Every structure is written in structure tokens, then in C-alpha cells.
Amino acid sequence: MYEGRAFEEVSLDGMRKTIAARLTEAKQTVPHFYLRRDIQLDALLKFRAQLNKQLEGRGVKLSVNDFIIKAVANALQAVPDANAVWAGDRVLKMEASDVAVAVAIEGGLFTPVLQDSHMKSLSSLSAEMKDLAARARDRKLAPHEYQGGSFAISNLGMFGIDNFDAIVNPPHAGILAVGAGAKKPVVGADGELKVATVMSVTMSVDHRVIDGALGAQLLQAIVENLENPMVMLA
């Protein structure tokens, strides 16, 4: 087909072959459905700035993604039926919130897992995520550090992506695709038009594990944590 056209042939390494096989299988065999929400970030951004000022002396700088990890972890505890994985002939309901986070590396990606995320402080999650991401990019993660988990996060907001749909990574029951926060006009509770920082998210869900109403409850819990960030310290 491409005779006479210039091209460079790129051989597939083991990681690319594994990603191709797993995601093809996931898209073909996992019955995906998608839930979308816009989240207002102004309260979170203000709260984050206050915390970072107080934590400056400890060398801690919290990212929005740290809050998203904590919000997902808390939501999985608040909606325990959604904290589950598909195990072929049964569903495993997990007790802990083990949250995986996609990390882009050259030629592919890793999804390191932050175990017991619901029990960790924001500063602890931030430090652990930075360590896992750095070692992922150096391909120095141990297998147990990127296996397991029940739910994942994929954040492309830093690349200016408004919204996207992510592919569920089995055996996870869902993945939250996070876009960039942007100033947008919104209608307030009092009916007045105002400007707010809005972030669009899409939750891809495995319908074998989570039905529509349960997925909606989980996403609502995530939204409530992010729009009322002080509850994440409770």
C-alpha cells in the first residue's frame, strides 16, 4: 500500500506490544459506558493556594492532581459497591481505595498504584505520587507498584486537552479522564451569570461491575469532594 512513499519503520518493544494487546482486549471485551460532569474548581484552587503557603516550609507543593487522587479515594469509600474489580466469573469488592494514576513515559505509559489512598494525607499522596512518577519515567518501578487497584485516573489537562474518553484498564471497573481547568461563564445557584474555573471530566465505566446509577453516585461523590475540598481533610 505504501510502496513509493517514504517512511521509517519503528519496531515494537515489549511495552508497546503489551499496551497494544491489553487495550485492544479491553476495548473489545469491556462494555464501556461514559459519564460526564463539569466541576467548578475555584474553591479548590483557593484552598490549594492556602495549603501550599502553609506547607512551603516543608518543601511540599500540592497539585490539583493530588486533590483528584484524594477525591477519588474518598468517593470509593463513600460508594463502596463501586470499589470493585471484574474477576472473570465474579466481582471482588475491595476494602481499601487503591487508586492507579496514568504516567506518560517515552514510548508508552505506566499506571502506578497508590495503595490505601483514602487513609493518606494530601501531602503524603503528593510525595508518593512524585516518587512513583519519577521512577516510572526511569522505568524503575517494581511490578507490584503498577499492578492492582480498582480505579484509575488519566489527566491530560496539563496538555491543554478540554475533555477525552479513556479506555478502562482491566481489571479496574473505571477510569476518570481529566481535562484542563478553564475560565467559563456559569449560572450560579442564585441564577446570576458568573465566571468560574471549570474542569471537564469523563468517567469510563465497566458495565459488568458498575451500572449507570451506581456510576452516577460515584462521580457525584468525586465532584462533591473536589467542589468542597475541606472535606478531604476530615
C-alpha positions as a Markdown table, in Angstrom:
| # | Residue | x | y | z |
|---|---|---|---|---|
| 1 | Met | 0.0 | 0.0 | 0.0 |
| 2 | Tyr | 2.8 | 2.4 | 0.8 |
| 3 | Glu | 5.2 | 1.4 | -2.0 |
| 4 | Gly | 7.0 | 4.5 | -3.3 |
| 5 | Arg | 6.2 | 6.6 | -0.1 |
| 6 | Ala | 9.0 | 7.5 | 2.3 |
| 7 | Phe | 8.6 | 6.1 | 5.9 |
| 8 | Glu | 10.5 | 5.0 | 8.9 |
| 9 | Glu | 9.8 | 1.6 | 10.3 |
| 10 | Val | 9.5 | 1.5 | 14.1 |
| 11 | Ser | 9.9 | -1.8 | 15.8 |
| 12 | Leu | 7.6 | -2.5 | 18.7 |
| 13 | Asp | 9.3 | -3.1 | 22.1 |
| 14 | Gly | 7.8 | -5.2 | 24.8 |
| 15 | Met | 5.9 | -2.3 | 26.5 |
| 16 | Arg | 4.3 | -1.2 | 23.2 |
| 17 | Lys | 3.2 | -4.7 | 22.4 |
| 18 | Thr | 1.7 | -5.2 | 25.9 |
| 19 | Ile | -0.1 | -1.9 | 25.7 |
| 20 | Ala | -1.5 | -2.7 | 22.3 |
| 21 | Ala | -2.7 | -6.2 | 23.3 |
| 22 | Arg | -4.2 | -5.1 | 26.6 |
| 23 | Leu | -6.0 | -2.1 | 25.3 |
| 24 | Thr | -7.3 | -3.9 | 22.2 |
| 25 | Glu | -8.7 | -6.6 | 24.5 |
| 26 | Ala | -10.1 | -4.0 | 26.9 |
| 27 | Lys | -11.9 | -2.1 | 24.1 |
| 28 | Gln | -13.3 | -5.3 | 22.5 |
| 29 | Thr | -14.3 | -7.1 | 25.7 |
| 30 | Val | -15.2 | -4.5 | 28.3 |
| 31 | Pro | -18.7 | -3.0 | 27.9 |
| 32 | His | -17.8 | 0.7 | 28.4 |
| 33 | Phe | -20.2 | 3.4 | 29.2 |
| 34 | Tyr | -19.4 | 7.1 | 29.9 |
| 35 | Leu | -20.5 | 9.7 | 32.4 |
| 36 | Arg | -19.5 | 13.3 | 32.0 |
| 37 | Arg | -19.5 | 16.2 | 34.5 |
| 38 | Asp | -18.2 | 19.7 | 34.7 |
| 39 | Ile | -16.5 | 20.6 | 38.1 |
| 40 | Gln | -16.1 | 24.1 | 39.4 |
| 41 | Leu | -12.5 | 24.4 | 40.8 |
| 42 | Asp | -12.4 | 27.9 | 42.3 |
| 43 | Ala | -12.8 | 26.7 | 45.9 |
| 44 | Leu | -10.2 | 24.0 | 45.4 |
| 45 | Leu | -7.7 | 26.4 | 43.8 |
| 46 | Lys | -8.1 | 28.9 | 46.7 |
| 47 | Phe | -7.8 | 26.1 | 49.3 |
| 48 | Arg | -4.8 | 24.7 | 47.5 |
| 49 | Ala | -3.0 | 28.1 | 47.5 |
| 50 | Gln | -3.6 | 28.4 | 51.2 |
| 51 | Leu | -2.3 | 24.9 | 52.0 |
| 52 | Asn | 0.7 | 25.4 | 49.8 |
| 53 | Lys | 1.6 | 28.6 | 51.5 |
| 54 | Gln | 1.4 | 26.8 | 54.9 |
| 55 | Leu | 3.4 | 23.8 | 53.6 |
| 56 | Glu | 6.1 | 25.9 | 51.9 |
| 57 | Gly | 8.5 | 25.5 | 54.8 |
| 58 | Arg | 8.3 | 21.7 | 54.5 |
| 59 | Gly | 9.0 | 21.8 | 50.7 |
| 60 | Val | 5.6 | 20.5 | 49.9 |
| 61 | Lys | 3.6 | 21.8 | 46.9 |
| 62 | Leu | 0.3 | 20.1 | 46.3 |
| 63 | Ser | -1.0 | 19.8 | 42.7 |
| 64 | Val | -4.6 | 19.7 | 41.5 |
| 65 | Asn | -4.0 | 16.1 | 40.6 |
| 66 | Asp | -3.2 | 15.3 | 44.3 |
| 67 | Phe | -6.6 | 16.5 | 45.2 |
| 68 | Ile | -8.2 | 14.4 | 42.4 |
| 69 | Ile | -6.5 | 11.3 | 43.7 |
| 70 | Lys | -7.8 | 12.0 | 47.2 |
| 71 | Ala | -11.3 | 12.8 | 45.9 |
| 72 | Val | -11.5 | 9.5 | 44.0 |
| 73 | Ala | -10.2 | 7.6 | 47.1 |
| 74 | Asn | -12.8 | 9.2 | 49.3 |
| 75 | Ala | -15.5 | 8.6 | 46.8 |
| 76 | Leu | -14.7 | 4.9 | 46.5 |
| 77 | Gln | -15.2 | 4.7 | 50.3 |
| 78 | Ala | -18.4 | 6.6 | 50.2 |
| 79 | Val | -19.8 | 4.4 | 47.4 |
| 80 | Pro | -18.3 | 1.0 | 48.3 |
| 81 | Asp | -20.2 | -1.0 | 45.8 |
| 82 | Ala | -18.3 | 0.8 | 43.1 |
| 83 | Asn | -14.9 | 0.0 | 44.6 |
| 84 | Ala | -14.8 | -3.3 | 42.8 |
| 85 | Val | -13.0 | -5.2 | 40.1 |
| 86 | Trp | -14.1 | -7.8 | 37.5 |
| 87 | Ala | -12.6 | -11.3 | 38.2 |
| 88 | Gly | -14.0 | -13.3 | 35.3 |
| 89 | Asp | -16.8 | -15.2 | 37.0 |
| 90 | Arg | -17.3 | -12.9 | 40.0 |
| 91 | Val | -16.8 | -9.4 | 41.2 |
| 92 | Leu | -14.3 | -8.6 | 44.0 |
| 93 | Lys | -15.4 | -5.7 | 46.3 |
| 94 | Met | -12.3 | -4.1 | 47.6 |
| 95 | Glu | -12.0 | -2.6 | 51.1 |
| 96 | Ala | -9.2 | -0.1 | 50.5 |
| 97 | Ser | -9.1 | 2.6 | 47.9 |
| 98 | Asp | -6.1 | 1.6 | 45.7 |
| 99 | Val | -6.0 | 4.3 | 43.0 |
| 100 | Ala | -3.9 | 4.0 | 39.9 |
| 101 | Val | -2.6 | 7.1 | 38.0 |
| 102 | Ala | -1.5 | 7.0 | 34.4 |
| 103 | Val | 2.0 | 8.4 | 33.9 |
| 104 | Ala | 3.3 | 9.0 | 30.4 |
| 105 | Ile | 6.8 | 7.8 | 29.6 |
| 106 | Glu | 8.8 | 7.7 | 26.4 |
| 107 | Gly | 7.2 | 5.1 | 24.2 |
| 108 | Gly | 4.2 | 4.2 | 26.5 |
| 109 | Leu | 2.8 | 4.6 | 30.0 |
| 110 | Phe | 2.7 | 3.1 | 33.4 |
| 111 | Thr | -0.2 | 3.2 | 35.9 |
| 112 | Pro | 1.5 | 3.1 | 39.4 |
| 113 | Val | -1.0 | 2.4 | 42.2 |
| 114 | Leu | -1.2 | 4.4 | 45.4 |
| 115 | Gln | -2.5 | 1.9 | 47.9 |
| 116 | Asp | -4.8 | 2.9 | 50.8 |
| 117 | Ser | -5.2 | 6.4 | 49.3 |
| 118 | His | -8.2 | 7.2 | 51.5 |
| 119 | Met | -6.0 | 6.8 | 54.6 |
| 120 | Lys | -3.2 | 9.1 | 53.5 |
| 121 | Ser | -2.9 | 12.9 | 53.8 |
| 122 | Leu | -2.7 | 15.1 | 50.7 |
| 123 | Ser | 1.0 | 15.8 | 51.4 |
| 124 | Ser | 1.7 | 12.0 | 51.7 |
| 125 | Leu | -0.1 | 11.3 | 48.4 |
| 126 | Ser | 1.8 | 14.2 | 46.8 |
| 127 | Ala | 5.2 | 12.9 | 47.8 |
| 128 | Glu | 4.3 | 9.3 | 46.9 |
| 129 | Met | 3.0 | 10.3 | 43.5 |
| 130 | Lys | 6.1 | 12.3 | 42.7 |
| 131 | Asp | 8.3 | 9.4 | 43.6 |
| 132 | Leu | 6.3 | 6.9 | 41.6 |
| 133 | Ala | 6.1 | 9.1 | 38.6 |
| 134 | Ala | 9.8 | 9.8 | 38.6 |
| 135 | Arg | 10.7 | 6.1 | 38.9 |
| 136 | Ala | 8.1 | 5.3 | 36.2 |
| 137 | Arg | 9.8 | 7.6 | 33.8 |
| 138 | Asp | 13.1 | 5.9 | 34.6 |
| 139 | Arg | 11.4 | 2.5 | 34.2 |
| 140 | Lys | 12.4 | 1.6 | 37.7 |
| 141 | Leu | 9.0 | 0.6 | 39.1 |
| 142 | Ala | 8.7 | -2.9 | 40.6 |
| 143 | Pro | 5.7 | -4.9 | 39.2 |
| 144 | His | 3.8 | -4.7 | 42.5 |
| 145 | Glu | 3.9 | -0.9 | 42.2 |
| 146 | Tyr | 1.9 | -0.8 | 38.9 |
| 147 | Gln | -0.4 | -3.9 | 39.3 |
| 148 | Gly | -3.7 | -4.0 | 41.1 |
| 149 | Gly | -6.0 | -1.1 | 42.1 |
| 150 | Ser | -9.7 | -0.8 | 41.4 |
| 151 | Phe | -9.9 | 2.6 | 39.7 |
| 152 | Ala | -7.6 | 4.8 | 37.6 |
| 153 | Ile | -7.1 | 8.4 | 36.8 |
| 154 | Ser | -5.8 | 9.8 | 33.5 |
| 155 | Asn | -5.1 | 13.5 | 33.5 |
| 156 | Leu | -4.3 | 15.3 | 30.2 |
| 157 | Gly | -5.2 | 18.8 | 31.5 |
| 158 | Met | -1.6 | 19.9 | 31.6 |
| 159 | Phe | -1.5 | 19.4 | 27.8 |
| 160 | Gly | -4.5 | 21.7 | 27.3 |
| 161 | Ile | -7.0 | 18.9 | 26.5 |
| 162 | Asp | -10.5 | 20.0 | 27.3 |
| 163 | Asn | -12.0 | 16.5 | 27.6 |
| 164 | Phe | -11.5 | 13.0 | 26.4 |
| 165 | Asp | -12.7 | 9.4 | 26.9 |
| 166 | Ala | -10.2 | 7.0 | 28.4 |
| 167 | Ile | -10.2 | 3.2 | 28.0 |
| 168 | Val | -10.8 | 1.1 | 31.1 |
| 169 | Asn | -7.7 | -0.8 | 32.2 |
| 170 | Pro | -8.9 | -4.3 | 33.3 |
| 171 | Pro | -9.5 | -5.4 | 36.0 |
| 172 | His | -10.3 | -1.9 | 37.1 |
| 173 | Ala | -14.0 | -1.0 | 37.0 |
| 174 | Gly | -13.5 | 2.6 | 35.9 |
| 175 | Ile | -11.1 | 5.4 | 34.9 |
| 176 | Leu | -11.5 | 9.1 | 35.3 |
| 177 | Ala | -10.4 | 11.2 | 32.3 |
| 178 | Val | -9.5 | 14.7 | 33.5 |
| 179 | Gly | -9.3 | 17.7 | 31.2 |
| 180 | Ala | -7.9 | 21.2 | 31.7 |
| 181 | Gly | -9.5 | 23.8 | 34.0 |
| 182 | Ala | -10.6 | 26.9 | 32.1 |
| 183 | Lys | -12.5 | 30.1 | 32.9 |
| 184 | Lys | -16.1 | 29.7 | 31.6 |
| 185 | Pro | -19.4 | 31.5 | 32.2 |
| 186 | Val | -21.7 | 29.6 | 34.5 |
| 187 | Val | -25.1 | 30.2 | 36.1 |
| 188 | Gly | -24.8 | 30.4 | 39.9 |
| 189 | Ala | -27.3 | 28.9 | 42.4 |
| 190 | Asp | -28.9 | 32.4 | 42.6 |
| 191 | Gly | -29.5 | 32.4 | 38.9 |
| 192 | Glu | -26.8 | 35.1 | 38.3 |
| 193 | Leu | -24.3 | 34.7 | 35.5 |
| 194 | Lys | -20.7 | 34.5 | 36.7 |
| 195 | Val | -17.2 | 33.4 | 35.6 |
| 196 | Ala | -15.8 | 30.2 | 37.2 |
| 197 | Thr | -12.8 | 27.9 | 36.6 |
| 198 | Val | -14.4 | 24.7 | 35.2 |
| 199 | Met | -12.8 | 21.3 | 34.7 |
| 200 | Ser | -14.5 | 18.7 | 32.5 |
| 201 | Val | -14.2 | 15.0 | 33.5 |
| 202 | Thr | -15.4 | 11.8 | 31.8 |
| 203 | Met | -15.7 | 8.6 | 33.8 |
| 204 | Ser | -15.4 | 5.4 | 31.7 |
| 205 | Val | -17.1 | 2.5 | 33.4 |
| 206 | Asp | -17.1 | -1.3 | 33.1 |
| 207 | His | -20.8 | -2.0 | 32.9 |
| 208 | Arg | -20.2 | -5.6 | 34.1 |
| 209 | Val | -19.2 | -4.2 | 37.5 |
| 210 | Ile | -21.0 | -0.8 | 37.8 |
| 211 | Asp | -24.4 | 0.1 | 36.5 |
| 212 | Gly | -25.4 | 3.6 | 35.4 |
| 213 | Ala | -27.0 | 4.8 | 38.7 |
| 214 | Leu | -24.1 | 3.5 | 40.8 |
| 215 | Gly | -21.6 | 5.1 | 38.4 |
| 216 | Ala | -23.5 | 8.4 | 38.7 |
| 217 | Gln | -23.3 | 8.1 | 42.6 |
| 218 | Leu | -19.6 | 7.6 | 42.4 |
| 219 | Leu | -19.0 | 10.5 | 40.1 |
| 220 | Gln | -21.2 | 12.7 | 42.2 |
| 221 | Ala | -19.1 | 11.8 | 45.2 |
| 222 | Ile | -15.9 | 12.8 | 43.3 |
| 223 | Val | -17.5 | 16.1 | 42.3 |
| 224 | Glu | -18.6 | 16.8 | 45.9 |
| 225 | Asn | -15.1 | 16.3 | 47.2 |
| 226 | Leu | -13.5 | 18.5 | 44.6 |
| 227 | Glu | -16.0 | 21.3 | 44.9 |
| 228 | Asn | -15.9 | 21.2 | 48.7 |
| 229 | Pro | -12.2 | 20.5 | 49.2 |
| 230 | Met | -12.1 | 21.0 | 53.0 |
| 231 | Val | -14.0 | 17.7 | 53.4 |
| 232 | Met | -10.9 | 15.9 | 52.2 |
| 233 | Leu | -9.1 | 16.9 | 55.4 |
| 234 | Ala | -11.9 | 15.4 | 57.6 |
